[in-house]
Amino acid sequence: MKNKEKEMERVLKALANHRRLAILAFLKKKGEGSVGEIGEEIRLSFRATSRHLSVLYAANVLERQQRSLQVFYKISKESSPTLRALFSLL
C-alpha cells in the first residue's frame, strides 16, 4: 500500500466512530475545547474523551496545545481538501 493510501486509511478509521464525529462537530462549532469541555459536551469520561482525542490527533485530524494544566484541541489547519469536505457534512 502506498503512503497516501495508508494515510487515508488511518484518517478514515479515526473518523469511523460516532463519538469522534461528535467531537469534530463540537470543535467545528466552537473552534476549540479542552478535554474536560469536550467530554462534558459529548457526555463521556475524561479518560475516554482523551483516548478519542488521541486517535484523532495521531491521524493529523486535530491540533493540540498545552496551556497551563489543560490541553486544548482544534481541527487541524493542515487538513486535506477531502477531509475538509467531510467536515462540511457535520
PyMOL Python script that loads the backbone (N, CA, C, O; Angstrom):
from pymol import cmd

cmd.read_pdbstr("""\
ATOM      1  N   MET A   1       0.847  -1.181   0.000  1.00  0.00           N
ATOM      2  CA  MET A   1       0.000   0.000   0.000  1.00  0.00           C
ATOM      3  C   MET A   1       0.893   1.245   0.000  1.00  0.00           C
ATOM      4  O   MET A   1       1.909   1.290   0.693  1.00  0.00           O
ATOM      5  N   LYS A   2       0.509   2.232  -0.770  1.00  0.00           N
ATOM      6  CA  LYS A   2       1.269   3.475  -0.840  1.00  0.00           C
ATOM      7  C   LYS A   2       1.047   4.310   0.415  1.00  0.00           C
ATOM      8  O   LYS A   2       0.065   4.128   1.135  1.00  0.00           O
ATOM      9  N   ASN A   3       1.981   5.230   0.663  1.00  0.00           N
ATOM     10  CA  ASN A   3       1.882   6.090   1.848  1.00  0.00           C
ATOM     11  C   ASN A   3       0.591   6.891   1.876  1.00  0.00           C
ATOM     12  O   ASN A   3      -0.029   7.041   2.929  1.00  0.00           O
ATOM     13  N   LYS A   4       0.184   7.406   0.715  1.00  0.00           N
ATOM     14  CA  LYS A   4      -1.041   8.206   0.655  1.00  0.00           C
ATOM     15  C   LYS A   4      -2.263   7.360   1.028  1.00  0.00           C
ATOM     16  O   LYS A   4      -3.169   7.823   1.720  1.00  0.00           O
ATOM     17  N   GLU A   5      -2.264   6.122   0.556  1.00  0.00           N
ATOM     18  CA  GLU A   5      -3.377   5.223   0.874  1.00  0.00           C
ATOM     19  C   GLU A   5      -3.392   4.870   2.364  1.00  0.00           C
ATOM     20  O   GLU A   5      -4.457   4.800   2.977  1.00  0.00           O
ATOM     21  N   LYS A   6      -2.208   4.649   2.942  1.00  0.00           N
ATOM     22  CA  LYS A   6      -2.130   4.358   4.376  1.00  0.00           C
ATOM     23  C   LYS A   6      -2.613   5.545   5.201  1.00  0.00           C
ATOM     24  O   LYS A   6      -3.315   5.377   6.199  1.00  0.00           O
ATOM     25  N   GLU A   7      -2.231   6.740   4.776  1.00  0.00           N
ATOM     26  CA  GLU A   7      -2.668   7.958   5.470  1.00  0.00           C
ATOM     27  C   GLU A   7      -4.193   8.081   5.423  1.00  0.00           C
ATOM     28  O   GLU A   7      -4.830   8.373   6.435  1.00  0.00           O
ATOM     29  N   MET A   8      -4.769   7.856   4.242  1.00  0.00           N
ATOM     30  CA  MET A   8      -6.225   7.946   4.091  1.00  0.00           C
ATOM     31  C   MET A   8      -6.916   6.884   4.943  1.00  0.00           C
ATOM     32  O   MET A   8      -7.946   7.154   5.562  1.00  0.00           O
ATOM     33  N   GLU A   9      -6.351   5.682   4.975  1.00  0.00           N
ATOM     34  CA  GLU A   9      -6.928   4.615   5.797  1.00  0.00           C
ATOM     35  C   GLU A   9      -6.920   5.005   7.281  1.00  0.00           C
ATOM     36  O   GLU A   9      -7.908   4.783   7.981  1.00  0.00           O
ATOM     37  N   ARG A  10      -5.819   5.582   7.762  1.00  0.00           N
ATOM     38  CA  ARG A  10      -5.715   5.989   9.165  1.00  0.00           C
ATOM     39  C   ARG A  10      -6.751   7.062   9.493  1.00  0.00           C
ATOM     40  O   ARG A  10      -7.389   7.014  10.545  1.00  0.00           O
ATOM     41  N   VAL A  11      -6.915   8.025   8.596  1.00  0.00           N
ATOM     42  CA  VAL A  11      -7.888   9.102   8.820  1.00  0.00           C
ATOM     43  C   VAL A  11      -9.309   8.547   8.830  1.00  0.00           C
ATOM     44  O   VAL A  11     -10.105   8.882   9.708  1.00  0.00           O
ATOM     45  N   LEU A  12      -9.623   7.706   7.862  1.00  0.00           N
ATOM     46  CA  LEU A  12     -10.981   7.155   7.792  1.00  0.00           C
ATOM     47  C   LEU A  12     -11.298   6.274   9.000  1.00  0.00           C
ATOM     48  O   LEU A  12     -12.425   6.287   9.496  1.00  0.00           O
ATOM     49  N   LYS A  13     -10.314   5.511   9.476  1.00  0.00           N
ATOM     50  CA  LYS A  13     -10.527   4.711  10.688  1.00  0.00           C
ATOM     51  C   LYS A  13     -10.770   5.610  11.896  1.00  0.00           C
ATOM     52  O   LYS A  13     -11.599   5.305  12.753  1.00  0.00           O
ATOM     53  N   ALA A  14     -10.041   6.718  11.954  1.00  0.00           N
ATOM     54  CA  ALA A  14     -10.220   7.658  13.067  1.00  0.00           C
ATOM     55  C   ALA A  14     -11.612   8.277  13.036  1.00  0.00           C
ATOM     56  O   ALA A  14     -12.190   8.560  14.085  1.00  0.00           O
ATOM     57  N   LEU A  15     -12.147   8.487  11.851  1.00  0.00           N
ATOM     58  CA  LEU A  15     -13.465   9.117  11.717  1.00  0.00           C
ATOM     59  C   LEU A  15     -14.616   8.117  11.850  1.00  0.00           C
ATOM     60  O   LEU A  15     -15.771   8.518  11.993  1.00  0.00           O
ATOM     61  N   ALA A  16     -14.307   6.828  11.803  1.00  0.00           N
ATOM     62  CA  ALA A  16     -15.344   5.797  11.810  1.00  0.00           C
ATOM     63  C   ALA A  16     -15.807   5.462  13.228  1.00  0.00           C
ATOM     64  O   ALA A  16     -15.818   4.298  13.628  1.00  0.00           O
ATOM     65  N   ASN A  17     -16.185   6.486  13.977  1.00  0.00           N
ATOM     66  CA  ASN A  17     -16.659   6.298  15.344  1.00  0.00           C
ATOM     67  C   ASN A  17     -17.596   7.456  15.683  1.00  0.00           C
ATOM     68  O   ASN A  17     -17.238   8.619  15.496  1.00  0.00           O
ATOM     69  N   HIS A  18     -18.778   7.147  16.174  1.00  0.00           N
ATOM     70  CA  HIS A  18     -19.762   8.212  16.411  1.00  0.00           C
ATOM     71  C   HIS A  18     -19.306   9.201  17.486  1.00  0.00           C
ATOM     72  O   HIS A  18     -19.663  10.378  17.420  1.00  0.00           O
ATOM     73  N   ARG A  19     -18.538   8.758  18.459  1.00  0.00           N
ATOM     74  CA  ARG A  19     -18.036   9.685  19.490  1.00  0.00           C
ATOM     75  C   ARG A  19     -17.042  10.673  18.883  1.00  0.00           C
ATOM     76  O   ARG A  19     -17.057  11.862  19.204  1.00  0.00           O
ATOM     77  N   ARG A  20     -16.185  10.171  18.010  1.00  0.00           N
ATOM     78  CA  ARG A  20     -15.198  11.059  17.380  1.00  0.00           C
ATOM     79  C   ARG A  20     -15.874  12.044  16.437  1.00  0.00           C
ATOM     80  O   ARG A  20     -15.443  13.190  16.317  1.00  0.00           O
ATOM     81  N   LEU A  21     -16.920  11.603  15.775  1.00  0.00           N
ATOM     82  CA  LEU A  21     -17.677  12.531  14.923  1.00  0.00           C
ATOM     83  C   LEU A  21     -18.352  13.599  15.775  1.00  0.00           C
ATOM     84  O   LEU A  21     -18.435  14.756  15.363  1.00  0.00           O
ATOM     85  N   ALA A  22     -18.831  13.224  16.952  1.00  0.00           N
ATOM     86  CA  ALA A  22     -19.433  14.207  17.866  1.00  0.00           C
ATOM     87  C   ALA A  22     -18.378  15.209  18.334  1.00  0.00           C
ATOM     88  O   ALA A  22     -18.662  16.401  18.456  1.00  0.00           O
ATOM     89  N   ILE A  23     -17.173  14.730  18.595  1.00  0.00           N
ATOM     90  CA  ILE A  23     -16.074  15.622  18.978  1.00  0.00           C
ATOM     91  C   ILE A  23     -15.799  16.612  17.858  1.00  0.00           C
ATOM     92  O   ILE A  23     -15.655  17.809  18.110  1.00  0.00           O
ATOM     93  N   LEU A  24     -15.724  16.128  16.628  1.00  0.00           N
ATOM     94  CA  LEU A  24     -15.446  17.009  15.488  1.00  0.00           C
ATOM     95  C   LEU A  24     -16.568  18.019  15.273  1.00  0.00           C
ATOM     96  O   LEU A  24     -16.305  19.179  14.954  1.00  0.00           O
ATOM     97  N   ALA A  25     -17.812  17.589  15.445  1.00  0.00           N
ATOM     98  CA  ALA A  25     -18.935  18.521  15.296  1.00  0.00           C
ATOM     99  C   ALA A  25     -18.845  19.620  16.353  1.00  0.00           C
ATOM    100  O   ALA A  25     -19.090  20.790  16.056  1.00  0.00           O
ATOM    101  N   PHE A  26     -18.496  19.248  17.582  1.00  0.00           N
ATOM    102  CA  PHE A  26     -18.335  20.229  18.658  1.00  0.00           C
ATOM    103  C   PHE A  26     -17.213  21.212  18.329  1.00  0.00           C
ATOM    104  O   PHE A  26     -17.381  22.422  18.477  1.00  0.00           O
ATOM    105  N   LEU A  27     -16.078  20.694  17.886  1.00  0.00           N
ATOM    106  CA  LEU A  27     -14.936  21.559  17.583  1.00  0.00           C
ATOM    107  C   LEU A  27     -15.194  22.437  16.359  1.00  0.00           C
ATOM    108  O   LEU A  27     -14.708  23.565  16.283  1.00  0.00           O
ATOM    109  N   LYS A  28     -15.954  21.919  15.413  1.00  0.00           N
ATOM    110  CA  LYS A  28     -16.308  22.741  14.245  1.00  0.00           C
ATOM    111  C   LYS A  28     -17.159  23.928  14.691  1.00  0.00           C
ATOM    112  O   LYS A  28     -16.980  25.049  14.213  1.00  0.00           O
ATOM    113  N   LYS A  29     -18.082  23.668  15.608  1.00  0.00           N
ATOM    114  CA  LYS A  29     -18.993  24.707  16.097  1.00  0.00           C
ATOM    115  C   LYS A  29     -18.281  25.693  17.027  1.00  0.00           C
ATOM    116  O   LYS A  29     -18.452  26.905  16.897  1.00  0.00           O
ATOM    117  N   LYS A  30     -17.487  25.177  17.958  1.00  0.00           N
ATOM    118  CA  LYS A  30     -16.875  26.010  18.991  1.00  0.00           C
ATOM    119  C   LYS A  30     -15.497  26.549  18.616  1.00  0.00           C
ATOM    120  O   LYS A  30     -15.088  27.590  19.130  1.00  0.00           O
ATOM    121  N   GLY A  31     -14.779  25.866  17.736  1.00  0.00           N
ATOM    122  CA  GLY A  31     -13.436  26.299  17.363  1.00  0.00           C
ATOM    123  C   GLY A  31     -12.353  25.518  18.079  1.00  0.00           C
ATOM    124  O   GLY A  31     -11.439  24.989  17.447  1.00  0.00           O
ATOM    125  N   GLU A  32     -12.455  25.445  19.405  1.00  0.00           N
ATOM    126  CA  GLU A  32     -11.506  24.660  20.193  1.00  0.00           C
ATOM    127  C   GLU A  32     -12.145  24.300  21.520  1.00  0.00           C
ATOM    128  O   GLU A  32     -13.169  24.862  21.908  1.00  0.00           O
ATOM    129  N   GLY A  33     -11.527  23.359  22.207  1.00  0.00           N
ATOM    130  CA  GLY A  33     -12.036  22.985  23.519  1.00  0.00           C
ATOM    131  C   GLY A  33     -11.029  22.152  24.282  1.00  0.00           C
ATOM    132  O   GLY A  33     -10.177  21.485  23.695  1.00  0.00           O
ATOM    133  N   SER A  34     -11.137  22.201  25.594  1.00  0.00           N
ATOM    134  CA  SER A  34     -10.276  21.373  26.448  1.00  0.00           C
ATOM    135  C   SER A  34     -10.868  19.966  26.514  1.00  0.00           C
ATOM    136  O   SER A  34     -12.017  19.741  26.133  1.00  0.00           O
ATOM    137  N   VAL A  35     -10.072  19.037  26.999  1.00  0.00           N
ATOM    138  CA  VAL A  35     -10.545  17.658  27.134  1.00  0.00           C
ATOM    139  C   VAL A  35     -11.803  17.622  28.005  1.00  0.00           C
ATOM    140  O   VAL A  35     -12.770  16.936  27.675  1.00  0.00           O
ATOM    141  N   GLY A  36     -11.788  18.356  29.107  1.00  0.00           N
ATOM    142  CA  GLY A  36     -12.943  18.390  30.008  1.00  0.00           C
ATOM    143  C   GLY A  36     -14.191  18.964  29.361  1.00  0.00           C
ATOM    144  O   GLY A  36     -15.281  18.413  29.512  1.00  0.00           O
ATOM    145  N   GLU A  37     -14.037  20.073  28.637  1.00  0.00           N
ATOM    146  CA  GLU A  37     -15.186  20.696  27.952  1.00  0.00           C
ATOM    147  C   GLU A  37     -15.778  19.752  26.916  1.00  0.00           C
ATOM    148  O   GLU A  37     -16.996  19.602  26.817  1.00  0.00           O
ATOM    149  N   ILE A  38     -14.904  19.122  26.150  1.00  0.00           N
ATOM    150  CA  ILE A  38     -15.367  18.214  25.096  1.00  0.00           C
ATOM    151  C   ILE A  38     -16.077  17.015  25.717  1.00  0.00           C
ATOM    152  O   ILE A  38     -17.149  16.621  25.257  1.00  0.00           O
ATOM    153  N   GLY A  39     -15.483  16.436  26.761  1.00  0.00           N
ATOM    154  CA  GLY A  39     -16.094  15.290  27.434  1.00  0.00           C
ATOM    155  C   GLY A  39     -17.453  15.617  28.015  1.00  0.00           C
ATOM    156  O   GLY A  39     -18.384  14.816  27.932  1.00  0.00           O
ATOM    157  N   GLU A  40     -17.564  16.798  28.603  1.00  0.00           N
ATOM    158  CA  GLU A  40     -18.844  17.233  29.166  1.00  0.00           C
ATOM    159  C   GLU A  40     -19.895  17.377  28.065  1.00  0.00           C
ATOM    160  O   GLU A  40     -21.043  16.972  28.242  1.00  0.00           O
ATOM    161  N   GLU A  41     -19.505  17.948  26.946  1.00  0.00           N
ATOM    162  CA  GLU A  41     -20.433  18.160  25.831  1.00  0.00           C
ATOM    163  C   GLU A  41     -20.947  16.843  25.254  1.00  0.00           C
ATOM    164  O   GLU A  41     -22.134  16.710  24.955  1.00  0.00           O
ATOM    165  N   ILE A  42     -20.046  15.869  25.098  1.00  0.00           N
ATOM    166  CA  ILE A  42     -20.467  14.604  24.483  1.00  0.00           C
ATOM    167  C   ILE A  42     -20.805  13.529  25.521  1.00  0.00           C
ATOM    168  O   ILE A  42     -21.058  12.374  25.177  1.00  0.00           O
ATOM    169  N   ARG A  43     -20.805  13.933  26.808  1.00  0.00           N
ATOM    170  CA  ARG A  43     -21.178  13.049  27.914  1.00  0.00           C
ATOM    171  C   ARG A  43     -20.326  11.775  27.952  1.00  0.00           C
ATOM    172  O   ARG A  43     -20.825  10.653  27.866  1.00  0.00           O
ATOM    173  N   LEU A  44     -19.027  12.004  28.084  1.00  0.00           N
ATOM    174  CA  LEU A  44     -18.074  10.909  28.119  1.00  0.00           C
ATOM    175  C   LEU A  44     -17.037  11.216  29.198  1.00  0.00           C
ATOM    176  O   LEU A  44     -16.746  12.383  29.461  1.00  0.00           O
ATOM    177  N   SER A  45     -16.487  10.197  29.813  1.00  0.00           N
ATOM    178  CA  SER A  45     -15.495  10.411  30.876  1.00  0.00           C
ATOM    179  C   SER A  45     -14.257  11.117  30.319  1.00  0.00           C
ATOM    180  O   SER A  45     -13.992  11.099  29.117  1.00  0.00           O
ATOM    181  N   PHE A  46     -13.524  11.728  31.218  1.00  0.00           N
ATOM    182  CA  PHE A  46     -12.295  12.430  30.837  1.00  0.00           C
ATOM    183  C   PHE A  46     -11.338  11.469  30.137  1.00  0.00           C
ATOM    184  O   PHE A  46     -10.764  11.794  29.097  1.00  0.00           O
ATOM    185  N   ARG A  47     -11.175  10.294  30.713  1.00  0.00           N
ATOM    186  CA  ARG A  47     -10.241   9.303  30.157  1.00  0.00           C
ATOM    187  C   ARG A  47     -10.649   8.846  28.760  1.00  0.00           C
ATOM    188  O   ARG A  47      -9.815   8.793  27.856  1.00  0.00           O
ATOM    189  N   ALA A  48     -11.920   8.517  28.579  1.00  0.00           N
ATOM    190  CA  ALA A  48     -12.399   8.063  27.269  1.00  0.00           C
ATOM    191  C   ALA A  48     -12.303   9.188  26.240  1.00  0.00           C
ATOM    192  O   ALA A  48     -11.928   8.951  25.092  1.00  0.00           O
ATOM    193  N   THR A  49     -12.638  10.402  26.649  1.00  0.00           N
ATOM    194  CA  THR A  49     -12.533  11.558  25.749  1.00  0.00           C
ATOM    195  C   THR A  49     -11.087  11.753  25.321  1.00  0.00           C
ATOM    196  O   THR A  49     -10.806  11.978  24.144  1.00  0.00           O
ATOM    197  N   SER A  50     -10.184  11.667  26.267  1.00  0.00           N
ATOM    198  CA  SER A  50      -8.761  11.825  25.982  1.00  0.00           C
ATOM    199  C   SER A  50      -8.281  10.769  24.991  1.00  0.00           C
ATOM    200  O   SER A  50      -7.486  11.069  24.100  1.00  0.00           O
ATOM    201  N   ARG A  51      -8.755   9.551  25.140  1.00  0.00           N
ATOM    202  CA  ARG A  51      -8.380   8.465  24.227  1.00  0.00           C
ATOM    203  C   ARG A  51      -8.871   8.758  22.808  1.00  0.00           C
ATOM    204  O   ARG A  51      -8.122   8.587  21.846  1.00  0.00           O
ATOM    205  N   HIS A  52     -10.119   9.196  22.673  1.00  0.00           N
ATOM    206  CA  HIS A  52     -10.659   9.525  21.351  1.00  0.00           C
ATOM    207  C   HIS A  52      -9.902  10.698  20.725  1.00  0.00           C
ATOM    208  O   HIS A  52      -9.618  10.689  19.528  1.00  0.00           O
ATOM    209  N   LEU A  53      -9.581  11.693  21.527  1.00  0.00           N
ATOM    210  CA  LEU A  53      -8.826  12.846  21.025  1.00  0.00           C
ATOM    211  C   LEU A  53      -7.435  12.423  20.567  1.00  0.00           C
ATOM    212  O   LEU A  53      -6.922  12.950  19.580  1.00  0.00           O
ATOM    213  N   SER A  54      -6.827  11.488  21.266  1.00  0.00           N
ATOM    214  CA  SER A  54      -5.503  10.996  20.882  1.00  0.00           C
ATOM    215  C   SER A  54      -5.533  10.296  19.528  1.00  0.00           C
ATOM    216  O   SER A  54      -4.606  10.436  18.731  1.00  0.00           O
ATOM    217  N   VAL A  55      -6.592   9.547  19.272  1.00  0.00           N
ATOM    218  CA  VAL A  55      -6.738   8.870  17.976  1.00  0.00           C
ATOM    219  C   VAL A  55      -6.857   9.909  16.859  1.00  0.00           C
ATOM    220  O   VAL A  55      -6.211   9.781  15.818  1.00  0.00           O
ATOM    221  N   LEU A  56      -7.674  10.928  17.073  1.00  0.00           N
ATOM    222  CA  LEU A  56      -7.846  11.981  16.064  1.00  0.00           C
ATOM    223  C   LEU A  56      -6.562  12.783  15.874  1.00  0.00           C
ATOM    224  O   LEU A  56      -6.239  13.183  14.756  1.00  0.00           O
ATOM    225  N   TYR A  57      -5.839  13.014  16.948  1.00  0.00           N
ATOM    226  CA  TYR A  57      -4.571  13.738  16.865  1.00  0.00           C
ATOM    227  C   TYR A  57      -3.531  12.914  16.099  1.00  0.00           C
ATOM    228  O   TYR A  57      -2.806  13.453  15.264  1.00  0.00           O
ATOM    229  N   ALA A  58      -3.458  11.614  16.382  1.00  0.00           N
ATOM    230  CA  ALA A  58      -2.500  10.729  15.709  1.00  0.00           C
ATOM    231  C   ALA A  58      -2.765  10.643  14.210  1.00  0.00           C
ATOM    232  O   ALA A  58      -1.846  10.415  13.425  1.00  0.00           O
ATOM    233  N   ALA A  59      -4.025  10.827  13.815  1.00  0.00           N
ATOM    234  CA  ALA A  59      -4.394  10.799  12.396  1.00  0.00           C
ATOM    235  C   ALA A  59      -4.244  12.173  11.745  1.00  0.00           C
ATOM    236  O   ALA A  59      -4.627  12.359  10.590  1.00  0.00           O
ATOM    237  N   ASN A  60      -3.689  13.134  12.483  1.00  0.00           N
ATOM    238  CA  ASN A  60      -3.489  14.510  11.994  1.00  0.00           C
ATOM    239  C   ASN A  60      -4.794  15.231  11.674  1.00  0.00           C
ATOM    240  O   ASN A  60      -4.824  16.149  10.854  1.00  0.00           O
ATOM    241  N   VAL A  61      -5.863  14.810  12.324  1.00  0.00           N
ATOM    242  CA  VAL A  61      -7.155  15.465  12.145  1.00  0.00           C
ATOM    243  C   VAL A  61      -7.250  16.674  13.077  1.00  0.00           C
ATOM    244  O   VAL A  61      -7.885  17.677  12.750  1.00  0.00           O
ATOM    245  N   LEU A  62      -6.609  16.562  14.244  1.00  0.00           N
ATOM    246  CA  LEU A  62      -6.648  17.632  15.240  1.00  0.00           C
ATOM    247  C   LEU A  62      -5.253  18.159  15.550  1.00  0.00           C
ATOM    248  O   LEU A  62      -4.247  17.473  15.370  1.00  0.00           O
ATOM    249  N   GLU A  63      -5.229  19.403  16.022  1.00  0.00           N
ATOM    250  CA  GLU A  63      -4.021  20.004  16.592  1.00  0.00           C
ATOM    251  C   GLU A  63      -4.284  20.142  18.082  1.00  0.00           C
ATOM    252  O   GLU A  63      -5.435  20.238  18.507  1.00  0.00           O
ATOM    253  N   ARG A  64      -3.218  20.152  18.877  1.00  0.00           N
ATOM    254  CA  ARG A  64      -3.406  20.347  20.312  1.00  0.00           C
ATOM    255  C   ARG A  64      -2.375  21.340  20.837  1.00  0.00           C
ATOM    256  O   ARG A  64      -1.286  21.507  20.287  1.00  0.00           O
ATOM    257  N   GLN A  65      -2.773  21.987  21.925  1.00  0.00           N
ATOM    258  CA  GLN A  65      -1.905  22.982  22.541  1.00  0.00           C
ATOM    259  C   GLN A  65      -2.049  22.882  24.054  1.00  0.00           C
ATOM    260  O   GLN A  65      -3.156  22.891  24.592  1.00  0.00           O
ATOM    261  N   GLN A  66      -0.922  22.787  24.719  1.00  0.00           N
ATOM    262  CA  GLN A  66      -0.894  22.738  26.186  1.00  0.00           C
ATOM    263  C   GLN A  66      -0.933  24.165  26.710  1.00  0.00           C
ATOM    264  O   GLN A  66      -0.110  24.994  26.322  1.00  0.00           O
ATOM    265  N   ARG A  67      -1.887  24.456  27.593  1.00  0.00           N
ATOM    266  CA  ARG A  67      -1.971  25.755  28.266  1.00  0.00           C
ATOM    267  C   ARG A  67      -2.106  25.496  29.750  1.00  0.00           C
ATOM    268  O   ARG A  67      -3.139  25.025  30.228  1.00  0.00           O
ATOM    269  N   SER A  68      -1.053  25.809  30.462  1.00  0.00           N
ATOM    270  CA  SER A  68      -1.013  25.553  31.896  1.00  0.00           C
ATOM    271  C   SER A  68      -1.237  24.058  32.128  1.00  0.00           C
ATOM    272  O   SER A  68      -0.447  23.245  31.649  1.00  0.00           O
ATOM    273  N   LEU A  69      -2.273  23.681  32.836  1.00  0.00           N
ATOM    274  CA  LEU A  69      -2.528  22.270  33.122  1.00  0.00           C
ATOM    275  C   LEU A  69      -3.528  21.630  32.162  1.00  0.00           C
ATOM    276  O   LEU A  69      -3.816  20.438  32.277  1.00  0.00           O
ATOM    277  N   GLN A  70      -4.056  22.398  31.226  1.00  0.00           N
ATOM    278  CA  GLN A  70      -5.065  21.878  30.307  1.00  0.00           C
ATOM    279  C   GLN A  70      -4.505  21.729  28.894  1.00  0.00           C
ATOM    280  O   GLN A  70      -3.600  22.454  28.481  1.00  0.00           O
ATOM    281  N   VAL A  71      -5.070  20.771  28.173  1.00  0.00           N
ATOM    282  CA  VAL A  71      -4.737  20.575  26.766  1.00  0.00           C
ATOM    283  C   VAL A  71      -5.969  20.953  25.962  1.00  0.00           C
ATOM    284  O   VAL A  71      -7.066  20.462  26.225  1.00  0.00           O
ATOM    285  N   PHE A  72      -5.781  21.833  24.977  1.00  0.00           N
ATOM    286  CA  PHE A  72      -6.865  22.278  24.111  1.00  0.00           C
ATOM    287  C   PHE A  72      -6.678  21.689  22.720  1.00  0.00           C
ATOM    288  O   PHE A  72      -5.560  21.580  22.217  1.00  0.00           O
ATOM    289  N   TYR A  73      -7.793  21.314  22.113  1.00  0.00           N
ATOM    290  CA  TYR A  73      -7.782  20.716  20.778  1.00  0.00           C
ATOM    291  C   TYR A  73      -8.587  21.581  19.823  1.00  0.00           C
ATOM    292  O   TYR A  73      -9.544  22.249  20.213  1.00  0.00           O
ATOM    293  N   LYS A  74      -8.172  21.552  18.550  1.00  0.00           N
ATOM    294  CA  LYS A  74      -8.930  22.193  17.478  1.00  0.00           C
ATOM    295  C   LYS A  74      -8.681  21.412  16.198  1.00  0.00           C
ATOM    296  O   LYS A  74      -7.719  20.650  16.102  1.00  0.00           O
ATOM    297  N   ILE A  75      -9.546  21.604  15.226  1.00  0.00           N
ATOM    298  CA  ILE A  75      -9.392  20.923  13.946  1.00  0.00           C
ATOM    299  C   ILE A  75      -8.138  21.457  13.262  1.00  0.00           C
ATOM    300  O   ILE A  75      -7.893  22.663  13.236  1.00  0.00           O
ATOM    301  N   SER A  76      -7.362  20.549  12.716  1.00  0.00           N
ATOM    302  CA  SER A  76      -6.080  20.897  12.107  1.00  0.00           C
ATOM    303  C   SER A  76      -6.247  21.819  10.903  1.00  0.00           C
ATOM    304  O   SER A  76      -7.118  21.618  10.057  1.00  0.00           O
ATOM    305  N   LYS A  77      -5.393  22.828  10.852  1.00  0.00           N
ATOM    306  CA  LYS A  77      -5.376  23.729   9.693  1.00  0.00           C
ATOM    307  C   LYS A  77      -4.789  23.030   8.478  1.00  0.00           C
ATOM    308  O   LYS A  77      -5.000  23.462   7.344  1.00  0.00           O
ATOM    309  N   GLU A  78      -4.058  21.960   8.711  1.00  0.00           N
ATOM    310  CA  GLU A  78      -3.379  21.223   7.645  1.00  0.00           C
ATOM    311  C   GLU A  78      -4.253  20.119   7.046  1.00  0.00           C
ATOM    312  O   GLU A  78      -3.750  19.287   6.291  1.00  0.00           O
ATOM    313  N   SER A  79      -5.545  20.092   7.366  1.00  0.00           N
ATOM    314  CA  SER A  79      -6.390  19.024   6.847  1.00  0.00           C
ATOM    315  C   SER A  79      -6.458  19.072   5.329  1.00  0.00           C
ATOM    316  O   SER A  79      -6.416  20.136   4.711  1.00  0.00           O
ATOM    317  N   SER A  80      -6.565  17.889   4.757  1.00  0.00           N
ATOM    318  CA  SER A  80      -6.634  17.762   3.304  1.00  0.00           C
ATOM    319  C   SER A  80      -7.976  18.291   2.801  1.00  0.00           C
ATOM    320  O   SER A  80      -8.931  18.393   3.571  1.00  0.00           O
ATOM    321  N   PRO A  81      -8.050  18.626   1.513  1.00  0.00           N
ATOM    322  CA  PRO A  81      -9.333  19.068   0.944  1.00  0.00           C
ATOM    323  C   PRO A  81     -10.438  18.024   1.122  1.00  0.00           C
ATOM    324  O   PRO A  81     -11.598  18.373   1.343  1.00  0.00           O
ATOM    325  N   THR A  82     -10.076  16.750   1.026  1.00  0.00           N
ATOM    326  CA  THR A  82     -11.062  15.678   1.211  1.00  0.00           C
ATOM    327  C   THR A  82     -11.610  15.702   2.629  1.00  0.00           C
ATOM    328  O   THR A  82     -12.815  15.568   2.841  1.00  0.00           O
ATOM    329  N   LEU A  83     -10.722  15.872   3.592  1.00  0.00           N
ATOM    330  CA  LEU A  83     -11.138  15.927   4.992  1.00  0.00           C
ATOM    331  C   LEU A  83     -12.005  17.150   5.255  1.00  0.00           C
ATOM    332  O   LEU A  83     -12.993  17.066   5.985  1.00  0.00           O
ATOM    333  N   ARG A  84     -11.645  18.279   4.669  1.00  0.00           N
ATOM    334  CA  ARG A  84     -12.458  19.488   4.836  1.00  0.00           C
ATOM    335  C   ARG A  84     -13.847  19.298   4.231  1.00  0.00           C
ATOM    336  O   ARG A  84     -14.837  19.794   4.769  1.00  0.00           O
ATOM    337  N   ALA A  85     -13.915  18.583   3.118  1.00  0.00           N
ATOM    338  CA  ALA A  85     -15.216  18.296   2.506  1.00  0.00           C
ATOM    339  C   ALA A  85     -16.060  17.428   3.441  1.00  0.00           C
ATOM    340  O   ALA A  85     -17.266  17.640   3.565  1.00  0.00           O
ATOM    341  N   LEU A  86     -15.433  16.460   4.092  1.00  0.00           N
ATOM    342  CA  LEU A  86     -16.152  15.622   5.061  1.00  0.00           C
ATOM    343  C   LEU A  86     -16.639  16.447   6.243  1.00  0.00           C
ATOM    344  O   LEU A  86     -17.755  16.244   6.721  1.00  0.00           O
ATOM    345  N   PHE A  87     -15.806  17.384   6.724  1.00  0.00           N
ATOM    346  CA  PHE A  87     -16.199  18.240   7.844  1.00  0.00           C
ATOM    347  C   PHE A  87     -17.404  19.097   7.488  1.00  0.00           C
ATOM    348  O   PHE A  87     -18.220  19.409   8.355  1.00  0.00           O
ATOM    349  N   SER A  88     -17.521  19.475   6.235  1.00  0.00           N
ATOM    350  CA  SER A  88     -18.648  20.323   5.836  1.00  0.00           C
ATOM    351  C   SER A  88     -19.977  19.582   5.983  1.00  0.00           C
ATOM    352  O   SER A  88     -21.034  20.209   6.041  1.00  0.00           O
ATOM    353  N   LEU A  89     -19.925  18.259   6.045  1.00  0.00           N
ATOM    354  CA  LEU A  89     -21.143  17.461   6.209  1.00  0.00           C
ATOM    355  C   LEU A  89     -21.600  17.390   7.661  1.00  0.00           C
ATOM    356  O   LEU A  89     -22.731  16.985   7.932  1.00  0.00           O
ATOM    357  N   LEU A  90     -20.740  17.777   8.593  1.00  0.00           N
ATOM    358  CA  LEU A  90     -21.098  17.722  10.022  1.00  0.00           C
ATOM    359  C   LEU A  90     -22.062  18.825  10.396  1.00  0.00           C
ATOM    360  O   LEU A  90     -22.465  18.926  11.555  1.00  0.00           O
TER     361      LEU A  90
END
""", "prot")
cmd.dss("prot")
cmd.show_as("cartoon", "prot")
cmd.util.cbc("prot")
cmd.orient("prot")
